[in-house]
Amino acid sequence: MIVIGLTGSIGMGKSTTAAMFREAGVPVYDADAAVHALYDRGGRAVEAVEAVFPGVVVDGVVDRERLRQRVLGKPEALKKLNAVVHPLVGEDRAAFFERAQAEGAEMVVLDVPLLLEGEGHKRVDAIVVASAPEAMQRERVLAREGMTPERLDAILAQQVPDAEKRARAHFVVDTGQGLEVARRQVAEIMAAMHDPKRRPVSPRDA
């Protein structure tokens, strides 16, 4: 089964790109959605996160804004959070792979915001980066409710810069040129991955 790792900095159109793969019939694992489920009422991470960061759980749900304030710009705090969440996400991802294989999927996409910041890129056959011009990125993100330039800059400081992401990618989807261009690029990526002669050498092959 071919595994594509999809990533992109905040506001670059990664979710839109993931939806295009999904529309084309490719199972997509959404790491952010998995974390949301872990933080929701009854989620497996709720008690553990509260134990490490007392006061972030409200009405049985991890308040993501409170948690963000506790870890943003604090590497040690983020490390503690990751130690709780990453193993649980790993178990959920493994279950996704089992379902996809059972259903006969030839290709899957792992939609992971921090694919290149950790070791996730070593477990995929190709890296796809969603990208757009910086001005468009900032316009998109600052239009979100509650977002400020300072908060955006703090988030970007924790992410691999877009230029480096593009340099490390096997494929780039330019979401700044409109949906149809991006959709054609996704189709071309799928065609290339299905062709052994065009498929890139991945860390898993090395």
Phi and psi in degrees as GROMACS dihedral restraints (atoms count N, CA, C in turn):
[ dihedral_restraints ]
;  ai    aj    ak    al  type     phi  dphi    fc
    3     4     5     6     1   -78.9    20    10
    4     5     6     7     1   131.9    20    10
    6     7     8     9     1  -115.7    20    10
    7     8     9    10     1   117.7    20    10
    9    10    11    12     1  -103.6    20    10
   10    11    12    13     1   129.8    20    10
   12    13    14    15     1   -97.9    20    10
   13    14    15    16     1   119.5    20    10
   15    16    17    18     1  -108.7    20    10
   16    17    18    19     1   129.2    20    10
   18    19    20    21     1  -145.4    20    10
   19    20    21    22     1   180.0    20    10
   21    22    23    24     1   163.6    20    10
   22    23    24    25     1   145.3    20    10
   24    25    26    27     1   -67.3    20    10
   25    26    27    28     1   166.0    20    10
   27    28    29    30     1   -55.1    20    10
   28    29    30    31     1   135.3    20    10
   30    31    32    33     1    78.6    20    10
   31    32    33    34     1    10.2    20    10
   33    34    35    36     1   -94.5    20    10
   34    35    36    37     1    -2.7    20    10
   36    37    38    39     1    93.4    20    10
   37    38    39    40     1    22.0    20    10
   39    40    41    42     1   -62.9    20    10
   40    41    42    43     1   -44.3    20    10
   42    43    44    45     1   -64.2    20    10
   43    44    45    46     1   -38.7    20    10
   45    46    47    48     1   -63.8    20    10
   46    47    48    49     1   -41.2    20    10
   48    49    50    51     1   -65.0    20    10
   49    50    51    52     1   -42.2    20    10
   51    52    53    54     1   -59.7    20    10
   52    53    54    55     1   -40.4    20    10
   54    55    56    57     1   -63.0    20    10
   55    56    57    58     1   -32.8    20    10
   57    58    59    60     1   -68.4    20    10
   58    59    60    61     1   -40.2    20    10
   60    61    62    63     1   -63.0    20    10
   61    62    63    64     1   -42.4    20    10
   63    64    65    66     1   -63.0    20    10
   64    65    66    67     1   -42.8    20    10
   66    67    68    69     1   -61.6    20    10
   67    68    69    70     1   -28.8    20    10
   69    70    71    72     1   -84.2    20    10
   70    71    72    73     1     4.6    20    10
   72    73    74    75     1    93.2    20    10
   73    74    75    76     1    10.6    20    10
   75    76    77    78     1   -93.3    20    10
   76    77    78    79     1   124.7    20    10
   78    79    80    81     1   -61.4    20    10
   79    80    81    82     1   134.4    20    10
   81    82    83    84     1  -120.6    20    10
   82    83    84    85     1   128.5    20    10
   84    85    86    87     1   -97.0    20    10
   85    86    87    88     1   116.1    20    10
   87    88    89    90     1   -96.9    20    10
   88    89    90    91     1   103.2    20    10
   90    91    92    93     1   -63.9    20    10
   91    92    93    94     1   -37.0    20    10
   93    94    95    96     1   -63.0    20    10
   94    95    96    97     1   -43.4    20    10
   96    97    98    99     1   -63.4    20    10
   97    98    99   100     1   -36.7    20    10
   99   100   101   102     1   -63.0    20    10
  100   101   102   103     1   -41.6    20    10
  102   103   104   105     1   -67.0    20    10
  103   104   105   106     1   -40.9    20    10
  105   106   107   108     1   -56.1    20    10
  106   107   108   109     1   -43.5    20    10
  108   109   110   111     1   -65.1    20    10
  109   110   111   112     1   -37.7    20    10
  111   112   113   114     1   -66.1    20    10
  112   113   114   115     1   -31.2    20    10
  114   115   116   117     1   -87.4    20    10
  115   116   117   118     1   -13.8    20    10
  117   118   119   120     1   -75.6    20    10
  118   119   120   121     1   169.8    20    10
  120   121   122   123     1   -55.7    20    10
  121   122   123   124     1   126.5    20    10
  123   124   125   126     1    84.5    20    10
  124   125   126   127     1    -2.6    20    10
  126   127   128   129     1   -67.6    20    10
  127   128   129   130     1   150.6    20    10
  129   130   131   132     1   -69.5    20    10
  130   131   132   133     1   -16.5    20    10
  132   133   134   135     1   -96.7    20    10
  133   134   135   136     1    -9.1    20    10
  135   136   137   138     1   -58.5    20    10
  136   137   138   139     1   -54.5    20    10
  138   139   140   141     1   -65.5    20    10
  139   140   141   142     1   -40.4    20    10
  141   142   143   144     1   -66.3    20    10
  142   143   144   145     1   -40.7    20    10
  144   145   146   147     1   -67.6    20    10
  145   146   147   148     1   -41.0    20    10
  147   148   149   150     1   -62.9    20    10
  148   149   150   151     1   -35.2    20    10
  150   151   152   153     1   -65.5    20    10
  151   152   153   154     1   -35.1    20    10
  153   154   155   156     1   -85.5    20    10
  154   155   156   157     1   -34.2    20    10
  156   157   158   159     1  -128.0    20    10
  157   158   159   160     1    76.4    20    10
  159   160   161   162     1   -55.1    20    10
  160   161   162   163     1   134.1    20    10
  162   163   164   165     1    99.2    20    10
  163   164   165   166     1    -3.7    20    10
  165   166   167   168     1   -89.3    20    10
  166   167   168   169     1   -10.4    20    10
  168   169   170   171     1   -95.5    20    10
  169   170   171   172     1   127.2    20    10
  171   172   173   174     1  -125.9    20    10
  172   173   174   175     1   121.8    20    10
  174   175   176   177     1    54.3    20    10
  175   176   177   178     1    39.8    20    10
  177   178   179   180     1    80.3    20    10
  178   179   180   181     1     5.7    20    10
  180   181   182   183     1  -124.3    20    10
  181   182   183   184     1   137.7    20    10
  183   184   185   186     1   -68.9    20    10
  184   185   186   187     1   119.5    20    10
  186   187   188   189     1   -77.3    20    10
  187   188   189   190     1   107.0    20    10
  189   190   191   192     1   -63.6    20    10
  190   191   192   193     1   -31.1    20    10
  192   193   194   195     1   -70.1    20    10
  193   194   195   196     1   -43.4    20    10
  195   196   197   198     1   -61.9    20    10
  196   197   198   199     1   -42.3    20    10
  198   199   200   201     1   -65.8    20    10
  199   200   201   202     1   -40.8    20    10
  201   202   203   204     1   -59.6    20    10
  202   203   204   205     1   -41.4    20    10
  204   205   206   207     1   -64.7    20    10
  205   206   207   208     1   -27.0    20    10
  207   208   209   210     1   -80.9    20    10
  208   209   210   211     1   -22.9    20    10
  210   211   212   213     1  -116.4    20    10
  211   212   213   214     1   -20.4    20    10
  213   214   215   216     1   -63.1    20    10
  214   215   216   217     1   122.6    20    10
  216   217   218   219     1    75.9    20    10
  217   218   219   220     1    12.2    20    10
  219   220   221   222     1  -125.8    20    10
  220   221   222   223     1    90.3    20    10
  222   223   224   225     1   -54.5    20    10
  223   224   225   226     1   -39.7    20    10
  225   226   227   228     1   -68.6    20    10
  226   227   228   229     1   -40.3    20    10
  228   229   230   231     1   -66.1    20    10
  229   230   231   232     1   -40.4    20    10
  231   232   233   234     1   -64.5    20    10
  232   233   234   235     1   -37.4    20    10
  234   235   236   237     1   -62.1    20    10
  235   236   237   238     1   -41.1    20    10
  237   238   239   240     1   -65.0    20    10
  238   239   240   241     1   -41.7    20    10
  240   241   242   243     1   -63.2    20    10
  241   242   243   244     1   -45.2    20    10
  243   244   245   246     1   -61.6    20    10
  244   245   246   247     1   -34.3    20    10
  246   247   248   249     1   -64.3    20    10
  247   248   249   250     1   -27.7    20    10
  249   250   251   252     1   -83.3    20    10
  250   251   252   253     1   -46.8    20    10
  252   253   254   255     1   -83.2    20    10
  253   254   255   256     1   -41.0    20    10
  255   256   257   258     1   -58.2    20    10
  256   257   258   259     1   -44.3    20    10
  258   259   260   261     1   -61.6    20    10
  259   260   261   262     1   -36.4    20    10
  261   262   263   264     1   -69.3    20    10
  262   263   264   265     1   -40.1    20    10
  264   265   266   267     1   -64.7    20    10
  265   266   267   268     1   -38.3    20    10
  267   268   269   270     1   -59.9    20    10
  268   269   270   271     1   -40.9    20    10
  270   271   272   273     1   -65.9    20    10
  271   272   273   274     1   -40.5    20    10
  273   274   275   276     1   -66.0    20    10
  274   275   276   277     1   -40.6    20    10
  276   277   278   279     1   -64.8    20    10
  277   278   279   280     1   -39.5    20    10
  279   280   281   282     1   -62.0    20    10
  280   281   282   283     1   -38.9    20    10
  282   283   284   285     1   -65.6    20    10
  283   284   285   286     1   -36.8    20    10
  285   286   287   288     1   -61.1    20    10
  286   287   288   289     1   -45.6    20    10
  288   289   290   291     1   -60.7    20    10
  289   290   291   292     1   -42.0    20    10
  291   292   293   294     1   -61.8    20    10
  292   293   294   295     1   -43.1    20    10
  294   295   296   297     1   -64.8    20    10
  295   296   297   298     1   -43.4    20    10
  297   298   299   300     1   -63.3    20    10
  298   299   300   301     1   -41.8    20    10
  300   301   302   303     1   -66.0    20    10
  301   302   303   304     1   -41.2    20    10
  303   304   305   306     1   -62.9    20    10
  304   305   306   307     1   -30.8    20    10
  306   307   308   309     1   -88.2    20    10
  307   308   309   310     1     0.8    20    10
  309   310   311   312     1    79.2    20    10
  310   311   312   313     1    23.6    20    10
  312   313   314   315     1   -66.6    20    10
  313   314   315   316     1   135.1    20    10
  315   316   317   318     1   -89.2    20    10
  316   317   318   319     1   -20.4    20    10
  318   319   320   321     1  -148.2    20    10
  319   320   321   322     1   142.9    20    10
  321   322   323   324     1  -134.5    20    10
  322   323   324   325     1   158.9    20    10
  324   325   326   327     1  -120.0    20    10
  325   326   327   328     1   131.3    20    10
  327   328   329   330     1  -101.4    20    10
  328   329   330   331     1   109.4    20    10
  330   331   332   333     1   -89.5    20    10
  331   332   333   334     1    99.4    20    10
  333   334   335   336     1  -128.9    20    10
  334   335   336   337     1   112.3    20    10
  336   337   338   339     1   -57.0    20    10
  337   338   339   340     1   -40.1    20    10
  339   340   341   342     1  -108.2    20    10
  340   341   342   343     1    40.8    20    10
  342   343   344   345     1   -58.0    20    10
  343   344   345   346     1   -41.6    20    10
  345   346   347   348     1   -89.5    20    10
  346   347   348   349     1   -11.8    20    10
  348   349   350   351     1   -80.7    20    10
  349   350   351   352     1   -22.3    20    10
  351   352   353   354     1  -115.6    20    10
  352   353   354   355     1  -143.4    20    10
  354   355   356   357     1  -105.6    20    10
  355   356   357   358     1     3.6    20    10
  357   358   359   360     1   -59.5    20    10
  358   359   360   361     1   -32.4    20    10
  360   361   362   363     1   -65.6    20    10
  361   362   363   364     1   -17.1    20    10
  363   364   365   366     1   -80.2    20    10
  364   365   366   367     1    -6.8    20    10
  366   367   368   369     1  -109.5    20    10
  367   368   369   370     1    14.5    20    10
  369   370   371   372     1  -122.3    20    10
  370   371   372   373     1   163.8    20    10
  372   373   374   375     1   -91.0    20    10
  373   374   375   376     1   -20.3    20    10
  375   376   377   378     1  -158.1    20    10
  376   377   378   379     1   147.4    20    10
  378   379   380   381     1  -107.1    20    10
  379   380   381   382     1   123.8    20    10
  381   382   383   384     1  -113.0    20    10
  382   383   384   385     1   128.8    20    10
  384   385   386   387     1  -115.4    20    10
  385   386   387   388     1   127.0    20    10
  387   388   389   390     1   -86.1    20    10
  388   389   390   391     1   131.6    20    10
  390   391   392   393     1  -144.2    20    10
  391   392   393   394     1   160.6    20    10
  393   394   395   396     1  -159.9    20    10
  394   395   396   397     1   164.3    20    10
  396   397   398   399     1   -58.3    20    10
  397   398   399   400     1   147.2    20    10
  399   400   401   402     1   -57.6    20    10
  400   401   402   403     1   -41.7    20    10
  402   403   404   405     1   -61.1    20    10
  403   404   405   406     1   -40.2    20    10
  405   406   407   408     1   -68.3    20    10
  406   407   408   409     1   -39.8    20    10
  408   409   410   411     1   -57.6    20    10
  409   410   411   412     1   -50.5    20    10
  411   412   413   414     1   -64.8    20    10
  412   413   414   415     1   -38.6    20    10
  414   415   416   417     1   -62.0    20    10
  415   416   417   418     1   -44.5    20    10
  417   418   419   420     1   -61.4    20    10
  418   419   420   421     1   -47.9    20    10
  420   421   422   423     1   -71.9    20    10
  421   422   423   424     1   -41.5    20    10
  423   424   425   426     1   -69.9    20    10
  424   425   426   427     1   -13.1    20    10
  426   427   428   429     1   -79.2    20    10
  427   428   429   430     1   -11.5    20    10
  429   430   431   432     1   -75.3    20    10
  430   431   432   433     1   143.7    20    10
  432   433   434   435     1   -60.4    20    10
  433   434   435   436     1   131.3    20    10
  435   436   437   438     1    83.0    20    10
  436   437   438   439     1    -3.9    20    10
  438   439   440   441     1   -83.9    20    10
  439   440   441   442     1   141.0    20    10
  441   442   443   444     1  -129.1    20    10
  442   443   444   445     1   159.5    20    10
  444   445   446   447     1   -57.0    20    10
  445   446   447   448     1   -38.4    20    10
  447   448   449   450     1   -66.4    20    10
  448   449   450   451     1   -41.8    20    10
  450   451   452   453     1   -67.5    20    10
  451   452   453   454     1   -40.6    20    10
  453   454   455   456     1   -60.8    20    10
  454   455   456   457     1   -45.1    20    10
  456   457   458   459     1   -62.6    20    10
  457   458   459   460     1   -36.7    20    10
  459   460   461   462     1   -66.3    20    10
  460   461   462   463     1   -38.9    20    10
  462   463   464   465     1   -66.4    20    10
  463   464   465   466     1   -45.6    20    10
  465   466   467   468     1   -63.3    20    10
  466   467   468   469     1   -30.6    20    10
  468   469   470   471     1   -65.4    20    10
  469   470   471   472     1   -22.2    20    10
  471   472   473   474     1   -93.2    20    10
  472   473   474   475     1    -3.2    20    10
  474   475   476   477     1  -111.4    20    10
  475   476   477   478     1   148.4    20    10
  477   478   479   480     1   -59.7    20    10
  478   479   480   481     1   131.8    20    10
  480   481   482   483     1   -56.6    20    10
  481   482   483   484     1   149.7    20    10
  483   484   485   486     1   -57.8    20    10
  484   485   486   487     1   -40.4    20    10
  486   487   488   489     1   -60.3    20    10
  487   488   489   490     1   -40.2    20    10
  489   490   491   492     1   -70.4    20    10
  490   491   492   493     1   -39.3    20    10
  492   493   494   495     1   -57.4    20    10
  493   494   495   496     1   -47.6    20    10
  495   496   497   498     1   -63.9    20    10
  496   497   498   499     1   -36.4    20    10
  498   499   500   501     1   -66.8    20    10
  499   500   501   502     1   -30.5    20    10
  501   502   503   504     1   -92.2    20    10
  502   503   504   505     1    -7.0    20    10
  504   505   506   507     1   -79.3    20    10
  505   506   507   508     1   149.5    20    10
  507   508   509   510     1   -81.5    20    10
  508   509   510   511     1   -32.5    20    10
  510   511   512   513     1  -140.5    20    10
  511   512   513   514     1   146.9    20    10
  513   514   515   516     1  -123.5    20    10
  514   515   516   517     1   131.7    20    10
  516   517   518   519     1  -104.2    20    10
  517   518   519   520     1   115.7    20    10
  519   520   521   522     1   -88.6    20    10
  520   521   522   523     1   100.1    20    10
  522   523   524   525     1   -81.9    20    10
  523   524   525   526     1    -2.3    20    10
  525   526   527   528     1   -82.1    20    10
  526   527   528   529     1    -6.7    20    10
  528   529   530   531     1  -102.7    20    10
  529   530   531   532     1     8.0    20    10
  531   532   533   534     1   104.9    20    10
  532   533   534   535     1   163.0    20    10
  534   535   536   537     1   -65.6    20    10
  535   536   537   538     1   -40.1    20    10
  537   538   539   540     1   -66.7    20    10
  538   539   540   541     1   -39.7    20    10
  540   541   542   543     1   -62.9    20    10
  541   542   543   544     1   -45.6    20    10
  543   544   545   546     1   -62.1    20    10
  544   545   546   547     1   -40.9    20    10
  546   547   548   549     1   -64.0    20    10
  547   548   549   550     1   -39.0    20    10
  549   550   551   552     1   -65.6    20    10
  550   551   552   553     1   -38.5    20    10
  552   553   554   555     1   -65.4    20    10
  553   554   555   556     1   -38.7    20    10
  555   556   557   558     1   -63.0    20    10
  556   557   558   559     1   -43.8    20    10
  558   559   560   561     1   -61.9    20    10
  559   560   561   562     1   -38.8    20    10
  561   562   563   564     1   -67.3    20    10
  562   563   564   565     1   -38.0    20    10
  564   565   566   567     1   -62.0    20    10
  565   566   567   568     1   -46.3    20    10
  567   568   569   570     1   -61.0    20    10
  568   569   570   571     1   -42.1    20    10
  570   571   572   573     1   -63.5    20    10
  571   572   573   574     1   -42.3    20    10
  573   574   575   576     1   -65.1    20    10
  574   575   576   577     1   -40.1    20    10
  576   577   578   579     1   -70.1    20    10
  577   578   579   580     1   -26.4    20    10
  579   580   581   582     1   -81.2    20    10
  580   581   582   583     1   -13.2    20    10
  582   583   584   585     1  -102.3    20    10
  583   584   585   586     1   109.0    20    10
  585   586   587   588     1   -55.2    20    10
  586   587   588   589     1   -28.5    20    10
  588   589   590   591     1   -75.6    20    10
  589   590   591   592     1   -23.1    20    10
  591   592   593   594     1  -105.2    20    10
  592   593   594   595     1   -13.3    20    10
  594   595   596   597     1   -67.2    20    10
  595   596   597   598     1   131.7    20    10
  597   598   599   600     1   -72.2    20    10
  598   599   600   601     1   158.7    20    10
  600   601   602   603     1   -77.3    20    10
  601   602   603   604     1   126.0    20    10
  603   604   605   606     1  -106.0    20    10
  604   605   606   607     1   166.1    20    10
  606   607   608   609     1   -57.3    20    10
  607   608   609   610     1   -29.0    20    10
  609   610   611   612     1   -70.7    20    10
  610   611   612   613     1   -24.1    20    10
  612   613   614   615     1   -88.4    20    10
  613   614   615   616     1   -22.4    20    10
